Amino acid sequence: MDLQQKYTEYKHYVETCLSSKEINKPSFYAIAVFKALAELIQQGHVMKHASGVDIVERKALQQHVQMTFPAKDNSRRQEVNKYLSQRFVNPAALEPDFIEFVFEGDDSVYCREDKVKPGSKKVGYCIADFSDKDDLINFLLKLDLTLAYQRLTGDTLVELFDEYVQRKSYPTSSWYIGYQKTFNQITDDSAISDDTLNLLWYQRDNSVSSLRQGAPSHKEFETAKSVLREITEHVRNNPSAEAYRQAQQTMKQAKADGLLNKMYWALLNRVFAAIAPTICTSTIDEHCFRTVAAYLNERFALGMSLDGNWFDMNQEFKQAIGSHLPDNYDPMFVNMATWHLYEDLKNGRLNQIREDAQTGYEVEPTMNIESVATPLNQILYGPPGTGKTYHTIEASVKAAEPNFTFANRNELKGKYDELVMANRIRFVTFHQSYGYEEFVEGLSAKTEGDQVSYYEKDGIFKVISEEADKYRETKTVKGDSDFDSLWSYFIAELSQIESGIRVNTIRTFFTVTDVDNNTIRFEKDKGDSTHSLSVKTLKAIFNREREIKGGLNPYYSALIKHLAIYSNRTEEVHTQRKNFVLVIDEINRGNISKIFGELITLIEPSKRKGATEQIDVVLPHTGDNFSVPDNLHIIGTMNTADRSLAMMDTALRRRFDFVEMMPKPELLSGVSVNGIDLQKLLTVLNQRIEVLYDREHTLGHAFFMTVKEKRDQVDENAAFDELQSVFKNKIIPLLEEYFFEDWDKIRLVLADNQKLDSLQFVTEKQLDQKALNALFGSKHGLEQFGEAQKQYSLKSKEADVWSYALAYKGIYAPNQANETESRVSTDNNTSVEVVESQQVTETIGA
């Protein structure tokens, strides 16, 4: 049998199969199985067979193929099993003789040409030893099955884009026609006229993308025209990454020189998109683009890193999709489809690539970049340790100050602390006993002397909503029309007069003696009792948002009239629109219906104050009219290990954008502690957890970031100590919780079922009849079904295994760890024998 000739035939057959427009399931999964075999051999996932040959277990192959090419239905899942069970016969070239296998209960190794007993079950595979074995393994490792898999499953990038082209009639659409017109004008105008500058830098909608409020004022445009023309000319001559960075620097300088009021990053991106549609998409907001690019990257395995700025990511994106599209595919179709795909992702109209990510979105489809750059309502969700709370700092700063840029984490944290001090970012944690009274408004008791009184107390949501409402619009009002300014003068005067401030009514007067939070306390001219008014009600009446007839109306009216005396102390009051952020940690742990109550509807973007479908409600305790302003962002975090996304309140899911945050082992790339590869360690742990439980209960990279930090400080001993602490105090307890102390599964996760006893964290001991009788007596009946009873034991925290690096390495490379441990044990035993022999010799000599 000439295996070299067989190998040549095999390569030709595989290349033909993968390049074919049509590939059948048997052929694809046969190739996928052998590629998986090569990968597992390279990773050391082999075991010694009775024949002496290293084999890869059938079960390992099944899991590896399934994780690489997930089956969304049972028929595809069984294709792997069909091949492994040899229930159909492939062409000889696709079942080569150099792929060998072993059977259950059989010590021999077989190949295709050998005769085997009917019904024999394959339990392991290996590659025969021949001169081209290494070349064969390298050939299999380098195979890219992505496109073939997409053809097999009917899911290709070109089909996805074509669907948008046809469904939305791109060739005849007004967007496409206007897009071409804009591009042609820019290309044909060599002098870059004022009209072209206006089209690029000032018009809110130039058929490339709409900015609405994201463009400069006419005065800014005219003032900065020479700078904008310089940027345009430079970009048109060389639309490169260097040109993008230079343009950013030029705009920063223009802002420093007073030519621009702020940095218009999205506008700059639109300029690049208009000038170079082959390089840049029209999804000009970085957050929006990253969202859709990450989706396509995962769905079609594009291999993008998505690092760098907006231009870098766009350039990488266009290069990555190039091999998936025909050479003559219209770049404007690509750009339009990318935006429409983003819209569909946001509005829940697209089936997610992950079957278990059942998220829903309700966002008005629009090309207004300000409205989609940072969603009003979003939830960061994922398993524990994926950095959800850590990333809320960046998300909240981005929401509060969209134009803020930072060079490092310290600058970001500094800005976050500044916004927290200004009460523009607030933080709350939901829990089982948290309710409407704490979140919106309720009654609270207060004891003064021996008297108990009750007063209305606003919750954090109402407080930040009312504060945000003050800054919802950019406006300038006269001093006598601004309640806050007049009230601040009143409070300042009250603090200086111990007897209080006299306020005249039509017939008499009353004296304001104290203002405590929302309560104004006053005494009438007759009597000793103290009465109260509400500051909020006073403000609402002042702003003509509320009217009170009878009762306390004379007192409110008199106090408003009294405030007019301060109007000459203040001039015009200018208010700039500002965004506010409420961060809700562990949002899924609270009872959403109980906490939000009737306000769940008001947080929708279309129902916010200032929106076309604004809704106001009357609150139950105070009777105040209440609405949620459109400059208040809500950011929640959710631990999927506590509660699945599918179990979330439907009303909440429909009103929030969901941002998945999964473990990122690649953040640990290159980090080795005492020979332990942290990236491989986390990857393999999560692969096993995903098979034994689900992906929502995997381990986040944050568990190992403290280890990485200590390793980066070149303190390997401290890093290893930290790794031990992480396993003993975090990972092991979490696994106990995940698997309800099913120690057999925990052993599988830690590979203790594959490791030598000295390398195991959890040991297993089978109890024989004698041991069972000693524990339970002879009539225990525990083995009546032939099932052996096992006893599991977690090594104590003082045990040597926790400080043995090989035990951790054995989690992802058990066979290599076992071989090393066996070799070390043999060397130690030899050393002991030599020492004992020397001692005996010396004793005899003596």
Secondary structure, DSSP 4 states (H G I P E B T S, - for coil): --HHHHHHHHHHHHHHHHHSS---HHHHHHHHHHHHHHHHHHTT--EE-TTS-EEEEHHHHHHHHHHHS--SSHHHHHHHHHHHTT-S---GGGS-TTEEEEETT----B-TTS---TT--EEEEEE---TTHHHHHHHHHH---HHHHHHHHT--HHHHHHHHHHHTTGGG-HHHHHHHHHHHHHHH-TT--HHHHIIIII-SB-SS-B-TTSS--HHHHHHTHHHHHHHHHHHHH--SHHHHHHHHHHHHHHHHTTS-SS--HHHHHHHHHHH-TTT--S--SHHHHHHHHHHHHHHHT------SSHHHHHHHHHHHHHTTS-TT--HHHHHHHHHHHHHHHHTT-S--SSTT------------HHHHHS-SEEEEEESTTSSHHHHHHHHHHHHH-TT---SSHHHHHHHHHHHHHTTSEEEEE--TT--HHHHTEEEEEEEETTEEEEEEEE-HHHHHHHHHHHTSS-EEE-GGG-HHHHHHHHHHHHTT-TT-EEEE-SS-EEEEEEEETTEEEEEESSSS-EEEEEHHHHHHHHTTS----STTHHHHHHHHHHHGGGGGG---EEE----EEEEEETGGGS-HHHHHGGGGTTTSGGGSBTSTT---EE-TTT--EE--BTTEEEEEEEETTTS-GGGS-HHHHHHSEEEE----GGGGTT-EETTEEHHHHHHHHHHHHHHHS-GGG---GGGGHHHHHHHHTT-HHHHHHHHHHHIIIIIHHHHHHHTTT-HHHHHHHHTTTTS-GGG-SEEEEEE-HHHHHHHH-TT--TTTTSPPEEEEEEPPTTSGGGG-HHHHHHHH-HHHHHHHHHHHHHHHHHHHHHHHHHHHHHHHH-
